[in-house]
Amino acid sequence: GEKTEVAITVTNLTNNPIKIRPMTNDFVAADEKGTPSLILDETEFAKSHSLKRFMSALNEEIIPGKESKTIKVTISVPVGAQAGGYFGAVRFMPSVPDSGGQVNMAPSVASLIMLTVPGVLVEKLELSNFSIQQDGTAKTVFRDAKDLQASFRFTSSSNVQVGPFGKVSVKKGNNVVYAADFNASNPRDMILPDSARRWDVPLEKVDGFGKYTVAATLTYGTTNKAIEVEKTFWIIPTSFIVGSAIGVVLLLAIIAAIWWTLKQRSSRVRRVRRSR
């Protein structure tokens, strides 16, 4: 039942005035990396969580060269709207020339807007996958530490967008060799309702043979729900494997030599006894 205004600043980077046409669009998640997919058809809305239905129509504007203009978008939430998250975008594109007869191939720019209608909010995330990866492949033993990353995949059963955040650390024994913030951008990256999203956190300062443990403490939601996980992996360089193999071969050779020597000595002893 309330209205709010969102101010968006648009800058004309060219030297000449430009007429822009503001458009309102809904969007959905295009993939699990958070890429938004705008619904560009002016007559279409998202199947759920549509913010476009709440946004007012906007008029064309003229922005002088090298100047900026603030466009105010009015959002009117009707009485009885369901609690939860709504999301959409305001997109700005050059207006088709008045003279007509020309096809405008200029790109557009968009500003994403996420709105929360208060009420009974469901905030539920599941960490559906947590793995250590190299070149997109999850393993527990690696030959080197190049391009290692911790991959986190969340699935959301929420009715509102949720942005998990926290800390990721790497230990070797009892020593923390690396620590990083998880989803610390401002504003945070969000998981849309009824969708999945993946984050990949690079693991640095991991070097040399040994056993490592990746631990993560993550928090989400208005009540600060916590998720704690850890996973171990090994760095076993090829040189170590080759050296170990050579060492095993040498050890077997020494054992064989000792066995052969003892066998020959025992044979000589038996011959001496028979000769007596």
C-alpha positions in Angstrom: 0.0 0.0 0.0 3.0 2.3 0.0 5.0 4.1 -2.7 8.7 4.7 -2.9 11.0 6.4 -5.4 14.3 5.1 -6.7 16.7 7.6 -8.2 18.9 6.4 -11.0 21.6 8.6 -12.5 22.3 8.3 -16.3 25.4 9.8 -17.9 25.8 10.7 -21.5 29.4 9.9 -22.4 29.2 11.4 -25.9 29.7 15.1 -26.9 26.2 15.5 -28.4 22.8 15.5 -26.7 21.0 12.2 -26.7 17.3 11.3 -26.3 16.9 8.2 -24.1 13.9 6.0 -23.7 13.5 4.4 -20.2 12.0 0.9 -20.2 11.0 -1.2 -17.2 11.7 -5.0 -17.4 11.5 -8.0 -15.2 14.5 -10.3 -15.0 15.3 -13.9 -14.0 18.5 -15.8 -13.3 20.2 -16.8 -16.6 22.6 -19.2 -15.0 24.1 -20.2 -11.6 26.7 -17.4 -11.7 24.1 -14.7 -11.1 23.8 -13.4 -14.7 20.5 -11.6 -15.0 18.3 -12.4 -18.1 16.1 -9.4 -18.9 12.6 -10.1 -20.2 12.7 -7.6 -23.1 9.2 -8.0 -24.4 7.2 -5.0 -23.3 4.1 -7.1 -22.8 5.6 -9.9 -20.8 6.2 -10.2 -17.0 8.1 -12.7 -14.9 6.0 -15.6 -13.8 6.6 -14.7 -10.2 8.3 -11.9 -8.1 7.6 -9.4 -10.9 8.7 -5.9 -9.9 7.7 -4.5 -13.3 4.0 -4.7 -12.3 4.7 -2.2 -9.5 6.9 0.3 -11.5 5.4 3.4 -13.1 5.9 4.2 -16.8 8.7 6.6 -17.6 8.9 9.4 -20.2 11.7 10.0 -22.7 14.5 12.3 -21.5 17.1 14.4 -23.3 20.6 14.4 -21.7 23.1 17.0 -23.0 26.6 15.8 -24.0 29.0 14.9 -21.2 26.2 15.5 -18.6 24.1 13.4 -16.3 20.5 13.3 -15.4 18.7 11.7 -12.5 15.6 9.6 -13.4 13.2 8.9 -10.6 11.3 5.6 -10.7 8.1 5.3 -8.7 7.3 1.9 -7.2 3.8 1.4 -5.9 3.1 -1.7 -4.0 -0.6 -2.6 -3.9 -2.4 -3.4 -0.7 -2.4 -7.1 -0.2 0.8 -7.8 -2.1 2.4 -11.0 -0.9 5.4 -10.6 1.4 8.8 -11.5 -0.2 11.2 -10.4 -2.8 10.5 -8.7 -6.1 13.1 -7.7 -8.7 13.2 -5.9 -12.0 15.3 -3.5 -14.0 15.1 0.0 -15.5 16.8 0.0 -18.9 17.8 3.1 -20.9 18.3 3.0 -24.6 18.6 5.7 -27.3 15.2 6.7 -28.7 14.5 5.9 -32.3 15.1 9.1 -34.4 11.9 11.2 -35.1 12.6 11.1 -38.8 12.1 7.4 -38.9 13.5 5.1 -41.5 16.5 4.1 -39.4 17.2 1.0 -37.4 18.7 1.9 -34.0 21.4 -0.7 -33.1 22.7 1.1 -30.1 23.2 -0.9 -26.9 21.2 -0.2 -23.7 22.2 0.0 -20.1 20.2 -1.2 -17.1 20.0 -0.7 -13.4 18.7 -3.7 -11.4 16.3 -3.1 -8.5 15.4 -5.5 -5.8 12.5 -4.8 -3.4 11.4 -6.6 -0.3 7.7 -6.4 0.8 7.6 -6.9 4.6 5.6 -9.7 6.2 6.2 -13.4 6.6 9.6 -14.0 4.9 10.9 -17.5 4.2 14.7 -17.5 4.3 16.0 -21.0 3.6 19.3 -21.9 1.9 20.9 -25.3 1.4 24.6 -25.7 0.6 24.0 -28.4 -2.1 27.6 -28.7 -3.1 31.0 -27.8 -1.5 34.1 -28.9 -3.3 37.7 -28.0 -4.0 38.3 -27.7 -7.7 41.1 -27.1 -10.3 40.2 -26.3 -13.9 36.5 -27.0 -13.1 37.2 -30.6 -11.8 36.6 -31.5 -8.1 39.2 -33.6 -6.5 40.9 -34.3 -3.2 44.4 -34.8 -4.4 46.2 -32.3 -6.6 49.6 -32.3 -8.3 50.1 -28.5 -7.7 48.2 -25.6 -6.2 47.7 -23.7 -9.5 44.2 -22.1 -9.9 42.7 -23.9 -6.9 39.3 -22.7 -5.8 36.6 -23.6 -3.3 33.2 -24.0 -5.0 30.0 -23.3 -3.1 26.6 -24.1 -4.7 23.5 -22.9 -2.8 19.8 -23.7 -3.6 17.2 -21.4 -2.3 13.7 -22.3 -1.0 13.1 -18.7 0.1 10.5 -16.3 -1.0 12.9 -13.4 -0.9 16.4 -12.8 -2.3 19.1 -13.8 0.1 22.8 -12.9 0.2 25.1 -15.3 2.2 28.4 -13.9 3.4 31.2 -14.9 5.7 34.8 -16.2 5.9 36.8 -18.9 4.1 40.1 -20.0 5.5 42.8 -22.6 4.5 44.8 -24.4 7.2 47.9 -26.5 6.9 48.1 -28.3 10.2 47.2 -25.8 12.9 48.4 -22.8 10.8 46.1 -20.6 8.8 47.9 -20.0 5.5 45.1 -18.0 3.8 41.8 -16.3 4.7 39.3 -14.5 2.4 35.9 -12.8 2.7 33.0 -14.5 1.1 30.5 -12.4 -0.9 31.8 -9.1 0.7 30.7 -6.8 -2.1 28.4 -3.9 -1.4 25.6 -4.5 -2.2 26.1 -8.3 -1.8 25.4 -10.7 -4.6 22.0 -12.3 -4.1 20.4 -15.7 -4.7 16.9 -15.2 -6.2 13.9 -17.1 -4.7 13.5 -20.7 -5.9 16.9 -20.8 -7.8 20.5 -21.9 -7.4 23.7 -19.9 -7.4 27.4 -20.8 -7.3 30.4 -18.9 -6.0 34.0 -19.8 -6.6 36.6 -18.6 -4.1 40.2 -18.6 -5.3 42.6 -20.4 -2.8 45.9 -18.6 -2.5 49.1 -19.2 -0.6 48.7 -22.9 -0.9 52.1 -24.3 -1.8 54.1 -27.5 -1.3 53.4 -31.0 -0.2 50.9 -31.6 2.5 47.4 -31.9 3.8 45.2 -28.8 3.8 41.8 -28.0 5.3 39.4 -25.5 3.8 36.8 -24.2 6.4 33.9 -21.8 5.8 31.6 -20.0 8.2 28.7 -18.5 6.3 25.7 -16.5 7.5 22.5 -15.4 5.8 19.1 -13.9 6.4 17.6 -11.5 8.9 18.1 -13.9 11.8 21.8 -14.7 10.8 21.4 -18.4 10.1 24.8 -20.1 10.0 26.3 -22.7 7.8 29.7 -24.2 8.7 31.6 -26.7 6.5 35.1 -27.9 6.0 36.9 -30.2 3.6 40.5 -31.5 3.3 42.7 -32.0 0.3 46.3 -33.0 -0.5 49.0 -31.4 -2.5 51.3 -34.2 -3.8 53.6 -32.9 -6.5 54.7 -35.1 -9.3 58.3 -34.8 -8.2 57.4 -36.3 -4.8 55.5 -39.2 -6.5 58.5 -39.9 -8.8 61.0 -39.6 -5.9 58.8 -41.9 -3.8 58.7 -44.4 -6.6 62.4 -44.3 -7.1 62.8 -44.7 -3.3 60.5 -47.8 -3.3 62.4 -49.3 -6.2 65.8 -48.7 -4.4 64.4 -50.2 -1.2 63.2 -53.3 -3.0 66.5 -53.6 -4.8 68.4 -53.4 -1.4 66.0 -56.0 0.1 66.5 -58.2 -2.9 70.3 -57.8 -2.7 70.3 -58.6 1.0 68.1 -61.6 0.4 70.4 -62.8 -2.4 73.5 -62.3 -0.3 72.0 -64.2 2.7 70.9 -67.0 0.3 74.4 -67.3 -1.2 76.0 -67.3 2.3 73.5 -70.0 3.5 74.3 -72.1 0.4 78.0 -71.9 1.1 77.5 -72.9 4.7 75.6 -76.0 3.7 78.3 -77.0 1.2 81.0 -76.7 3.8 79.0 -78.9 6.3 78.4 -81.6 3.7 82.2 -81.6 2.8 83.0 -82.4 6.4 
